[in-house]
Every structure is written in structure tokens, then in C-alpha cells.
Amino acid sequence: TGGMVQTATGALSGNGGTLGGTLTISGGKIAPGANTGEAGALTLSGTVNMSSAARMAIELGGTTATNEYDLLKGGTINLNDCGLDVTFINGFRNSVSNANTFTVIRGTLSGSLGNLTAGRVTADNGGTFQASVTTGAGGSVVLSDYQYRARGTVVIIQ
């Protein structure tokens, strides 16, 4: 597809296709994968302009990109302090480890993610990933060093 697409609410999603032209996501979200709960890849050949109110929704269901976890790739992506939402699918939250690394966005990147705390993004189960953003041509967003502490856990040191 080509042309210009703008979304203020709702989601722009897809798997296996290529989006061209200029996309402006001002308050909605962009989500690789055909449906919620299904990993996939969304390829860009144009430019995506995110806003600070927009979200990138990534689902993790294993360690293989496009088959088990989402990947947004290609084109130019202006992050502009957008948020990154990480959701586990297919029961993967029970087997993810701090040794796993996920490249969830690849392309020519500018800007940063707006919802990081000390460089970490929180997943839907309360665990956190280190989120590394590399800008420029060959840029990427990589999630690594998964850490989880059960809520309500008290550690007593004597």
C-alpha cells in the first residue's frame, strides 16, 4: 500500500504485508501480527511518524521473530517518545528468561521511547526488560535482560 494514513485511535496491524507512504500515528497504536495473540511481522517501505500519545504494541510468545514474537521492520520510524507495550502470548511469560534477546523494531530510527524507567520497559505481567534503542540507519529496538519479581514478595535478610 502507499499514500498517507493517519490514525488517532484504534490500531494499525497486519502480518506479512508491506506498508508504504507516510503513516502518522497520533494516538492509536501500531501492532505487527494479524490479530491480537498472534505474532507476526509488519514491513514498512515508507515513513512512520509516532507521537508521544501513540503506542507500539509488541507480543512475545517465543524466541523466533515473526513466528513467535512481533517484529516491525524497514522504512523510517520516528519514535518521538511513543510508548512501547509488551504483552506475553502463548504462555511464554512462564518460560522467558534474562538470557533471551528480542529485536522487535528494525529500520532507520530516530527519537526515543517515552515510557522507559531507567532504560527498562514493563511487560503486562509486571516484569521488566532492558530496552536498547539504536538510532540511525540500521537502527533497532532490542529487549533483553528480563527481570521479574513476584508482586507481594517480601525478602527478609538476617
NUBA-172054 format. One record per atom (N, C-alpha, C, O, CB): atom name; x, y, z; residue number from 1. Coordinates in pm, whole numbers, plus 50000, padded with zeros to 5 digits. Each point is the difference from the previous one (the first is absolute). Glycine has a CB too. Example, Ala and Ser with C-alpha at 12.3 -4.5 7.8 and 13.67 -1.06 7.14 Angstrom:
2
 atome    px    py    pz num
     N 51319 49431 50780   1
    CA 49911 50119 50000   1
     C 50090 50120 50000   1
     O 50104 49998 50066   1
    CB 49707 49885 50059   1
     N 50154 50222 49803   2
    CA 50082 50119 50006   2
     C 49923 50109 50073   2
     O 50051 50111 50017   2
    CB 50067 49826 49768   2
***
This chain:
158
 atome    px    py    pz num
     N 50084 49882 50000   1
    CA 49916 50118 50000   1
     C 50088 50124 50000   1
     O 50114 49996 50046   1
    CB 49703 49880 50076   1
     N 50131 50234 49827   2
    CA 50073 50125 50002   2
     C 49907 50112 50040   2
     O 49885 49975 50036   2
    CB 50272 49942 49787   2
     N 49890 50204 50172   3
    CA 49916 50113 50038   3
     C 50025 50042 50142   3
     O 50106 49973 50057   3
    CB 49725 49951 49783   3
     N 50070 50142 50219   4
    CA 50014 50051 50136   4
     C 49890 49943 50087   4
     O 49883 50002 49961   4
    CB 50224 50209 49954   4
     N 49929 49737 50202   5
    CA 49904 49945 50095   5
     C 50019 50072 50132   5
     O 50113 50019 50044   5
    CB 49885 49755 49841   5
     N 49894 50267 50178   6
    CA 50005 50062 50132   6
     C 49906 49924 50091   6
     O 49889 49966 49960   6
    CB 50168 50261 49943   6
     N 49986 49746 50220   7
    CA 49912 49940 50098   7
     C 50016 50072 50133   7
     O 50111 50018 50050   7
    CB 49902 49758 49832   7
     N 49874 50266 50173   8
    CA 50001 50069 50129   8
     C 49956 49904 50110   8
     O 50041 50016 50115   8
    CB 49911 50203 49772   8
     N 49967 49682 50079   9
    CA 49958 49898 50095   9
     C 49998 49868 49925   9
     O 50016 49998 49878   9
    CB 49844 50166 50260   9
     N 50122 49728 49934  10
    CA 49997 49870 49935  10
     C 50139 49948 49974  10
     O 50098 50053 50053  10
    CB 49687 50007 49843  10
     N 50224 49833 50021  11
    CA 50128 49935 49976  11
     C 50023 49979 49852  11
     O 49906 49972 49924  11
    CB 50077 49916 50298  11
     N 50141 50124 49737  12
    CA 50044 49965 49867  12
     C 50081 49873 50016  12
     O 50106 50001 50063  12
    CB 49896 50243 49853  12
     N 49949 49646 50027  13
    CA 50069 49872 50017  13
     C 50001 49925 49868  13
     O 49928 50035 49906  13
    CB 50004 49955 50338  13
     N 50150 49907 49751  14
    CA 50008 49917 49881  14
     C 50116 49904 50010  14
     O 50089 50017 50083  14
    CB 49809 50165 49782  14
     N 50100 49715 50051  15
    CA 50106 49900 50000  15
     C 50033 49964 49856  15
     O 49912 49964 49922  15
    CB 50014 49946 50303  15
     N 50202 50100 49741  16
    CA 50046 49956 49869  16
     C 49988 50103 49890  16
     O 50053 49978 49891  16
    CB 49885 49801 50180  16
     N 49995 50332 49954  17
    CA 49985 50102 49897  17
     C 50105 50109 50014  17
     O 50081 50000 50092  17
    CB 49677 49952 49900  17
     N 50238 50142 49912  18
    CA 50089 50115 50004  18
     C 49917 50126 49993  18
     O 49914 50014 49913  18
    CB 50273 49854 49979  18
     N 49841 50225 50199  19
    CA 49934 50130 50002  19
     C 50097 50103 49945  19
     O 50114 50008 50045  19
    CB 49742 49927 50153  19
     N 50098 50143 49705  20
    CA 50083 50104 49943  20
     C 49941 50137 50027  20
     O 49896 50011 50066  20
    CB 50180 49831 49758  20
     N 49987 50259 50126  21
    CA 49949 50136 50020  21
     C 50035 50052 50137  21
     O 50096 49955 50063  21
    CB 49720 49997 49779  21
     N 50105 50145 50204  22
    CA 50022 50061 50131  22
     C 49887 49963 50093  22
     O 49883 50019 49968  22
    CB 50243 50173 49927  22
     N 49909 49753 50221  23
    CA 49903 49963 50102  23
     C 50019 50092 50119  23
     O 50113 50018 50047  23
    CB 49882 49741 49875  23
     N 49898 50298 50128  24
    CA 50006 50083 50120  24
     C 49912 49934 50106  24
     O 49879 49986 49982  24
    CB 50163 50226 49883  24
     N 50021 49749 50245  25
    CA 49927 49936 50111  25
     C 49999 50102 50114  25
     O 50100 50016 50070  25
    CB 49969 49743 49861  25
     N 49819 50311 50087  26
    CA 49997 50109 50096  26
     C 49942 49961 50136  26
     O 50027 50068 50099  26
    CB 49952 50084 49710  26
     N 49944 49742 50198  27
    CA 49944 49962 50129  27
     C 49960 49854 50004  27
     O 49960 49950 50105  27
    CB 49961 50281 49923  27
     N 50090 49701 49861  28
    CA 49967 49858 49994  28
     C 50124 49916 50022  28
     O 50092 50040 50071  28
    CB 49719 50008 49774  28
     N 50192 49835 50093  29
    CA 50117 49913 50015  29
     C 50028 49929 49869  29
     O 49912 49983 49915  29
    CB 50039 49985 50329  29
     N 50173 49991 49741  30
    CA 50042 49917 49889  30
     C 50041 49866 50059  30
     O 50077 49994 50096  30
    CB 49999 50206 49762  30
     N 49871 49691 50084  31
    CA 50017 49868 50059  31
     C 50027 49897 49891  31
     O 49908 49963 49928  31
    CB 49941 50101 50263  31
     N 50275 49889 49795  32
    CA 50025 49891 49905  32
     C 49919 49877 50040  32
     O 49966 49984 50117  32
    CB 50267 50105 49838  32
     N 49736 49827 49950  33
    CA 49919 49881 50027  33
     C 49858 50021 49949  33
     O 49947 50111 50008  33
    CB 50193 49835 50194  33
     N 49800 49948 49746  34
    CA 49868 50011 49939  34
     C 49891 50025 50103  34
     O 49906 50076 49975  34
    CB 50172 49774 49845  34
     N 49933 50088 50295  35
    CA 49899 50011 50104  35
     C 50066 50006 50137  35
     O 50116 49961 50015  35
    CB 49719 49915 49842  35
     N 50093 50173 50241  36
    CA 50050 49997 50137  36
     C 50024 49854 50037  36
     O 49915 49914 49977  36
    CB 49960 50300 50086  36
     N 50241 49758 49995  37
    CA 50033 49865 50040  37
     C 50073 49920 49894  37
     O 50032 49883 50021  37
    CB 49772 50125 50124  37
     N 50224 50053 49739  38
    CA 50073 49934 49892  38
     C 50122 50082 49963  38
     O 49986 50116 49962  38
    CB 49802 49779 49952  38
     N 50330 50047 50097  39
    CA 50123 50071 49964  39
     C 50010 50015 49849  39
     O 49945 49920 49925  39
    CB 50169 49991 50280  39
     N 49958 50191 49752  40
    CA 50019 50020 49856  40
     C 50094 50114 49973  40
     O 50057 50060 50092  40
    CB 49717 49851 49867  40
     N 50243 50120 49913  41
    CA 50088 50109 49958  41
     C 49921 50099 49916  41
     O 49913 49961 49921  41
    CB 50288 49886 50083  41
     N 49829 50278 50014  42
    CA 49943 50106 49919  42
     C 50119 50073 49937  42
     O 50087 50050 50071  42
    CB 49701 49976 50077  42
     N 50215 49981 49718  43
    CA 50112 50060 49928  43
     C 49959 50138 49951  43
     O 49890 50020 49948  43
    CB 50196 49753 49983  43
     N 50005 50322 50086  44
    CA 49977 50138 49958  44
     C 50093 50033 49884  44
     O 50116 49960 50000  44
    CB 49813 50105 50233  44
     N 50020 50008 49668  45
    CA 50087 50049 49893  45
     C 50000 50152 49997  45
     O 50072 50060 49920  45
    CB 49884 49732 49948  45
     N 49966 50270 50218  46
    CA 49992 50146 50006  46
     C 50044 50050 50136  46
     O 50098 49953 50057  46
    CB 49717 50044 49776  46
     N 50110 50100 50220  47
    CA 50033 50066 50127  47
     C 49884 49988 50097  47
     O 49885 50020 49962  47
    CB 50268 50139 49919  47
     N 49878 49809 50244  48
    CA 49901 50000 50108  48
     C 50038 50109 50098  48
     O 50111 50001 50054  48
    CB 49842 49750 49919  48
     N 49954 50342 50050  49
    CA 50019 50107 50098  49
     C 49911 49970 50120  49
     O 49878 50012 49992  49
    CB 50177 50158 49827  49
     N 50007 49790 50292  50
    CA 49927 49973 50123  50
     C 49989 50131 50078  50
     O 50077 50093 49978  50
    CB 50005 49665 50029  50
     N 49822 50249 50086  51
    CA 49992 50113 50092  51
     C 50021 49947 50141  51
     O 50003 49879 50021  51
    CB 49838 50249 49826  51
     N 50174 49961 50247  52
    CA 50020 49956 50139  52
     C 49875 49933 50056  52
     O 50010 49930 50100  52
    CB 50154 50256 49932  52
     N 49720 49834 49906  53
    CA 49877 49934 50044  53
     C 49979 49865 49930  53
     O 49908 49927 50037  53
    CB 49994 50298 50007  53
     N 50181 49742 49858  54
    CA 49986 49875 49925  54
     C 50073 49886 50069  54
     O 50086 50022 50085  54
    CB 49895 50111 49704  54
     N 49983 49744 50173  55
    CA 50058 49880 50060  55
     C 50047 49905 49890  55
     O 49939 49991 49894  55
    CB 49913 50033 50309  55
     N 50259 49906 49825  56
    CA 50042 49886 49919  56
     C 49967 49879 50085  56
     O 50050 49986 50112  56
    CB 50139 50142 49764  56
     N 49727 49784 50072  57
    CA 49957 49881 50075  57
     C 50074 49877 49949  57
     O 49987 49963 49884  57
    CB 49785 50140 50155  57
     N 50307 49836 50048  58
    CA 50081 49884 49965  58
     C 49956 49881 50084  58
     O 49984 50012 50122  58
    CB 50211 50136 49814  58
     N 49786 49736 49998  59
    CA 49964 49878 50070  59
     C 50117 49901 49993  59
     O 50060 49981 49895  59
    CB 49694 50054 50052  59
     N 50277 49904 50167  60
    CA 50108 49903 50011  60
     C 49941 49864 50035  60
     O 49936 49983 50104  60
    CB 50228 50196 49969  60
     N 49857 49723 49839  61
    CA 49949 49866 50025  61
     C 50106 49892 49982  61
     O 49967 49882 49996  61
    CB 49810 50198 49933  61
     N 50349 49959 50058  62
    CA 50111 49908 49978  62
     C 50121 50080 49957  62
     O 50001 50122 50011  62
    CB 49842 49690 49927  62
     N 50258 50118 50012  63
    CA 50128 50067 49970  63
     C 50029 50016 49851  63
     O 50109 50044 49963  63
    CB 49974 49862 50249  63
     N 49822 50060 49701  64
    CA 50021 50014 49856  64
     C 49917 50117 49947  64
     O 49877 50000 50010  64
    CB 50168 49751 49969  64
     N 50025 50349 49964  65
    CA 49932 50118 49946  65
     C 49902 49961 49890  65
     O 50027 49909 49921  65
    CB 50173 50232 50135  65
     N 49689 49926 49939  66
    CA 49888 49987 49906  66
     C 49918 49874 50021  66
     O 49878 50004 49980  66
    CB 50256 50124 49858  66
     N 49926 49761 50200  67
    CA 49923 49877 50027  67
     C 49950 49997 50144  67
     O 49889 49955 50027  67
    CB 50247 49924 49801  67
     N 49947 50170 50266  68
    CA 49965 49991 50141  68
     C 49997 50136 50070  68
     O 49941 50013 50108  68
    CB 50159 49761 49894  68
     N 49962 50327 49940  69
    CA 49986 50135 50055  69
     C 49995 50102 49888  69
     O 50051 49977 49890  69
    CB 50070 49952 50317  69
     N 49816 50185 49823  70
    CA 49976 50104 49901  70
     C 50127 50073 49959  70
     O 50094 50016 50078  70
    CB 49680 50010 50016  70
     N 50227 50019 49779  71
    CA 50110 50078 49946  71
     C 49944 50107 49907  71
     O 49924 49970 49908  71
    CB 50234 49831 50110  71
     N 49880 50323 50007  72
    CA 49970 50112 49911  72
     C 50132 50032 49930  72
     O 50099 50030 50067  72
    CB 49711 50065 50081  72
     N 50193 49899 49717  73
    CA 50129 50012 49933  73
     C 49992 50086 49874  73
     O 49896 50012 49935  73
    CB 50164 49765 50156  73
     N 50056 50282 49877  74
    CA 50015 50077 49878  74
     C 49957 50144 50015  74
     O 49951 50041 50105  74
    CB 50014 49751 49770  74
     N 50054 50284 50019  75
    CA 49955 50138 49997  75
     C 50069 50089 50102  75
     O 50101 49964 50060  75
    CB 49683 49951 49861  75
     N 50157 50203 50095  76
    CA 50047 50099 50097  76
     C 49896 50011 50111  76
     O 49881 50018 49973  76
    CB 50249 50110 49848  76
     N 49915 49860 50303  77
    CA 49907 50005 50113  77
     C 50046 50110 50094  77
     O 50108 49992 50059  77
    CB 49840 49760 49921  77
     N 49969 50351 50032  78
    CA 50026 50110 50093  78
     C 49923 49972 50128  78
     O 49878 50017 50005  78
    CB 50157 50150 49804  78
     N 50037 49791 50295  79
    CA 49936 49955 50124  79
     C 49935 50115 50077  79
     O 49890 49983 50053  79
    CB 50278 49834 49958  79
     N 49897 50298 49997  80
    CA 49942 50119 50064  80
     C 49941 49975 50139  80
     O 49893 50051 50032  80
    CB 50059 50031 49740  80
     N 50118 49841 50311  81
    CA 49957 49970 50137  81
     C 49871 49921 50008  81
     O 49926 50011 50098  81
    CB 50187 50196 49970  81
     N 49857 49712 49829  82
    CA 49881 49914 50006  82
     C 50022 49893 50107  82
     O 50112 49978 50045  82
    CB 49837 50063 49709  82
     N 49944 49893 50284  83
    CA 50010 49893 50098  83
     C 50021 49865 49934  83
     O 49963 49981 49883  83
    CB 49891 50150 50269  83
     N 50203 49775 49920  84
    CA 50018 49863 49955  84
     C 49926 49910 50099  84
     O 50033 49998 50118  84
    CB 50193 50052 49773  84
     N 49675 49876 50060  85
    CA 49924 49906 50082  85
     C 50045 49859 49967  85
     O 50002 49961 49883  85
    CB 49800 50196 50127  85
     N 50236 49766 50092  86
    CA 50046 49863 49982  86
     C 49901 49906 50068  86
     O 49974 50012 50120  86
    CB 50270 50063 49869  86
     N 49703 49832 49932  87
    CA 49901 49904 50050  87
     C 50049 49859 49969  87
     O 50049 49973 49890  87
    CB 49761 50193 50077  87
     N 50178 49745 50130  88
    CA 50035 49860 49979  88
     C 49881 49925 49941  88
     O 49885 50026 50038  88
    CB 50280 49983 50153  88
     N 49862 49898 49715  89
    CA 49897 49914 49942  89
     C 50048 49856 50006  89
     O 50118 49973 50023  89
    CB 49802 50212 49824  89
     N 49988 49723 50134  90
    CA 50030 49855 49992  90
     C 50070 49947 50125  90
     O 50080 49907 49990  90
    CB 49935 50118 49764  90
     N 49957 50033 50362  91
    CA 50059 49952 50125  91
     C 50148 50027 50015  91
     O 50064 49944 50089  91
    CB 49765 49884 49909  91
     N 50229 50256 49916  92
    CA 50145 50023 50000  92
     C 50048 50068 50128  92
     O 50117 49987 50035  92
    CB 49874 50028 49718  92
     N 49923 50057 50316  93
    CA 50043 50067 50123  93
     C 50057 49901 50102  93
     O 50077 50039 50088  93
    CB 49748 50136 49872  93
     N 50138 49698 50027  94
    CA 50048 49899 50094  94
     C 50137 49944 49962  94
     O 50060 49929 50080  94
    CB 49703 50014 49967  94
     N 50286 50087 49833  95
    CA 50129 49943 49960  95
     C 50102 50103 49952  95
     O 50114 49963 49972  95
    CB 49762 49834 49968  95
     N 50087 50331 50051  96
    CA 50095 50102 49959  96
     C 50111 50011 50106  96
     O 49973 49982 50119  96
    CB 49846 50143 49755  96
     N 50302 49903 50083  97
    CA 50110 50013 50097  97
     C 50081 50126 49970  97
     O 49981 50065 49897  97
    CB 50030 49684 50129  97
     N 50079 50283 50067  98
    CA 50083 50120 49981  98
     C 50105 49979 49891  98
     O 50067 50096 49961  98
    CB 49898 49963 50279  98
     N 50051 49819 49709  99
    CA 50094 49974 49891  99
     C 49939 50024 49862  99
     O 50072 50009 49901  99
    CB 50039 49823 50247  99
     N 49755 50179 49844 100
    CA 49933 50023 49872 100
     C 50018 50144 49953 100
     O 49999 50093 50080 100
    CB 49834 49730 49978 100
     N 50185 50194 49811 101
    CA 50012 50131 49937 101
     C 49902 50006 49883 101
     O 49990 49906 49921 101
    CB 50254 50116 50148 101
     N 49682 50089 49921 102
    CA 49898 50016 49898 102
     C 50021 50131 49925 102
     O 49992 50108 50059 102
    CB 49846 49757 50079 102
     N 50190 50128 49732 103
    CA 50005 50120 49917 103
     C 49859 50020 49947 103
     O 49955 49926 49913 103
    CB 50293 50041 50022 103
     N 49681 50134 50119 104
    CA 49859 50018 49969 104
     C 49973 50109 49897 104
     O 49892 50004 49941 104
    CB 50060 49918 50288 104
     N 50145 50167 49747 105
    CA 49988 50103 49898 105
     C 50136 50012 49931 105
     O 50104 50008 50065 105
    CB 49715 50118 50067 105
     N 50177 49876 49733 106
    CA 50121 50021 49919 106
     C 49968 50097 49888 106
     O 49897 49987 49935 106
    CB 50189 49781 50119 106
     N 50001 50328 49924 107
    CA 49980 50096 49892 107
     C 50091 50119 50021 107
     O 50097 49993 50075 107
    CB 49665 49932 49896 107
     N 50206 50185 49963 108
    CA 50070 50125 50024 108
     C 49923 50074 50108 108
     O 49891 50052 49975 108
    CB 50199 49961 49785 108
     N 49965 49991 50360 109
    CA 49928 50052 50116 109
     C 50051 50136 50044 109
     O 50118 50032 49987 109
    CB 49841 49735 50085 109
     N 49947 50314 49980 110
    CA 50037 50124 50068 110
     C 49913 50012 50124 110
     O 49893 49940 50008 110
    CB 50177 50172 49774 110
     N 49977 49967 50314 111
    CA 49923 50022 50123 111
     C 50023 49891 50103 111
     O 50096 49924 49993 111
    CB 49734 50193 49873 111
     N 50079 49880 50230 112
    CA 50012 49902 50109 112
     C 49863 49954 50042 112
     O 49898 50051 49952 112
    CB 50316 50055 50126 112
     N 49783 49798 50013 113
    CA 49875 49950 50057 113
     C 49967 50081 50124 113
     O 50089 50032 50079 113
    CB 49954 49735 49831 113
     N 49831 50267 50109 114
    CA 49961 50089 50108 114
     C 49964 49933 50131 114
     O 49988 50069 50102 114
    CB 49936 50078 49724 114
     N 50058 49720 50176 115
    CA 49954 49937 50123 115
     C 50105 49911 50066 115
     O 49967 49900 50064 115
    CB 49806 50107 49841 115
     N 50354 50030 50079 116
    CA 50107 49924 50065 116
     C 50029 50058 50138 116
     O 49999 50122 50019 116
    CB 50099 49821 49756 116
     N 49929 49969 50319 117
    CA 50044 50040 50132 117
     C 50140 49943 50019 117
     O 50017 49878 50004 117
    CB 49744 50131 50090 117
     N 50338 50078 49917 118
    CA 50140 49958 50011 118
     C 50037 49905 49886 118
     O 50072 49902 50021 118
    CB 49918 50126 50229 118
     N 49959 50001 49629 119
    CA 50033 49919 49883 119
     C 49924 49870 49989 119
     O 50032 49917 49915 119
    CB 50188 50184 50097 119
     N 49679 49880 50073 120
    CA 49926 49874 50000 120
     C 49853 50025 49967 120
     O 49945 50105 50032 120
    CB 50215 49799 50138 120
     N 49779 49997 49764 121
    CA 49857 50006 49968 121
     C 49932 49886 50076 121
     O 50055 49891 50014 121
    CB 49988 50211 49753 121
     N 49837 49926 50282 122
    CA 49925 49901 50079 122
     C 49906 49921 49911 122
     O 49925 50058 49921 122
    CB 50090 50091 50282 122
     N 49989 49719 49809 123
    CA 49910 49912 49925 123
     C 49867 49989 50073 123
     O 49984 50051 50111 123
    CB 50213 49819 49798 123
     N 49706 50062 50028 124
    CA 49865 49991 50056 124
     C 49993 49920 50130 124
     O 49901 50011 50072 124
    CB 50015 50007 49697 124
     N 50186 49903 50264 125
    CA 49998 49924 50125 125
     C 50078 50068 50112 125
     O 50015 49943 50108 125
    CB 49963 49850 49756 125
     N 50072 50327 50112 126
    CA 50076 50072 50101 126
     C 50150 49980 49991 126
     O 50075 50072 50066 126
    CB 49728 49907 50078 126
     N 50242 49926 49776 127
    CA 50143 49981 49978 127
     C 50053 50114 49913 127
     O 49922 50071 49937 127
    CB 50054 49678 50085 127
     N 50156 50268 49974 128
    CA 50058 50107 49919 128
     C 50109 49947 49908 128
     O 50065 49899 50028 128
    CB 49883 50263 50155 128
     N 50070 49908 49705 129
    CA 50107 49974 49905 129
     C 50087 50123 49988 129
     O 49950 50113 50009 129
    CB 49907 49723 49865 129
     N 50273 50144 50107 130
    CA 50086 50109 49957 130
     C 49960 50031 49857 130
     O 49993 49908 49917 130
    CB 50201 50024 50238 130
     N 49779 50193 49813 131
    CA 49962 50039 49863 131
     C 50111 50087 49943 131
     O 50019 50114 50044 131
    CB 49733 49875 50011 131
     N 50320 49959 49848 132
    CA 50111 50072 49937 132
     C 49954 50054 49865 132
     O 49957 49923 49913 132
    CB 50214 49932 50205 132
     N 49838 50276 49865 133
    CA 49960 50065 49875 133
     C 50127 50049 49930 133
     O 50076 50079 50054 133
    CB 49698 49990 50042 133
     N 50247 49882 49781 134
    CA 50111 50045 49916 134
     C 49941 50078 49885 134
     O 49919 49947 49923 134
    CB 50228 49853 50140 134
     N 49891 50327 49923 135
    CA 49942 50085 49896 135
     C 50088 50000 49875 135
     O 50112 49950 50000 135
    CB 49782 50193 50177 135
     N 50053 49916 49715 136
    CA 50071 50009 49874 136
     C 49966 49884 49909 136
     O 49917 49916 50033 136
    CB 50267 50205 50082 136
     N 49883 49874 49769 137
    CA 49982 49889 49907 137
     C 50045 49872 50069 137
     O 50101 50000 50070 137
    CB 49933 50152 49728 137
     N 49894 49740 50182 138
    CA 50033 49876 50069 138
     C 49964 50004 50147 138
     O 50055 49924 50080 138
    CB 50128 50040 49757 138
     N 49725 50125 50199 139
    CA 49960 50015 50140 139
     C 49912 49885 50047 139
     O 49951 49920 49920 139
    CB 50063 50326 50053 139
     N 49969 49746 50159 140
    CA 49919 49892 50055 140
     C 49952 50034 50141 140
     O 50055 50087 50068 140
    CB 50072 49748 49791 140
     N 49771 50092 50182 141
    CA 49958 49997 50140 141
     C 50014 49855 50042 141
     O 49936 49911 49943 141
    CB 49902 50289 50036 141
     N 50246 49777 50122 142
    CA 50029 49865 50047 142
     C 49959 49988 50146 142
     O 50035 50085 50083 142
    CB 50156 49892 49753 142
     N 49734 49918 50195 143
    CA 49962 49970 50139 143
     C 50088 49888 50050 143
     O 50019 49899 49931 143
    CB 49741 50175 50029 143
     N 50294 49942 50162 144
    CA 50088 49899 50058 144
     C 49992 50008 50152 144
     O 49927 50082 50055 144
    CB 50228 49929 49744 144
     N 49921 49902 50268 145
    CA 50015 50001 50146 145
     C 49865 50005 50071 145
     O 49974 50090 50079 145
    CB 50246 50023 49893 145
     N 49694 49789 49999 146
    CA 49869 49994 50064 146
     C 50015 49977 50151 146
     O 50074 49911 50043 146
    CB 49825 50000 49744 146
     N 50032 50169 50290 147
    CA 50002 49987 50147 147
     C 49857 49995 50052 147
     O 49915 50079 49958 147
    CB 50306 50045 50056 147
     N 49753 49783 50076 148
    CA 49866 49990 50057 148
     C 50010 49971 50150 148
     O 50075 49912 50043 148
    CB 49833 50006 49736 148
     N 50018 50156 50295 149
    CA 49988 49974 50143 149
     C 49851 49995 50028 149
     O 49927 50095 49973 149
    CB 50295 50020 50089 149
     N 49734 49773 49991 150
    CA 49857 49985 50029 150
     C 49952 50112 50089 150
     O 50067 50038 50096 150
    CB 49952 49713 49881 150
     N 49865 50301 49991 151
    CA 49942 50107 50082 151
     C 49964 49944 50136 151
     O 49952 49887 50013 151
    CB 49958 50231 49781 151
     N 50115 49963 50305 152
    CA 49966 49959 50136 152
     C 50108 49915 50066 152
     O 49981 49955 50113 152
    CB 49783 50053 49821 152
     N 50348 49970 49999 153
    CA 50107 49921 50056 153
     C 50080 50086 50097 153
     O 50040 50111 49968 153
    CB 49971 49746 49824 153
     N 50012 50090 50324 154
    CA 50080 50068 50101 154
     C 50128 49921 50019 154
     O 49996 49879 50022 154
    CB 49798 50217 50094 154
     N 50318 49971 49875 155
    CA 50130 49936 50021 155
     C 50052 50045 50135 155
     O 50017 50120 50025 155
    CB 50032 49870 49724 155
     N 49977 49912 50339 156
    CA 50054 50032 50133 156
     C 50143 49951 50005 156
     O 50029 49883 49975 156
    CB 49741 50100 50134 156
     N 50319 50109 49924 157
    CA 50142 49967 50011 157
     C 50038 50012 50146 157
     O 49979 50103 50063 157
    CB 50071 49979 49700 157
     N 50006 49811 50291 158
    CA 50038 50000 50142 158
     C 50150 49987 50014 158
     O 50051 49999 50112 158
    CB 49729 49901 49951 158
***
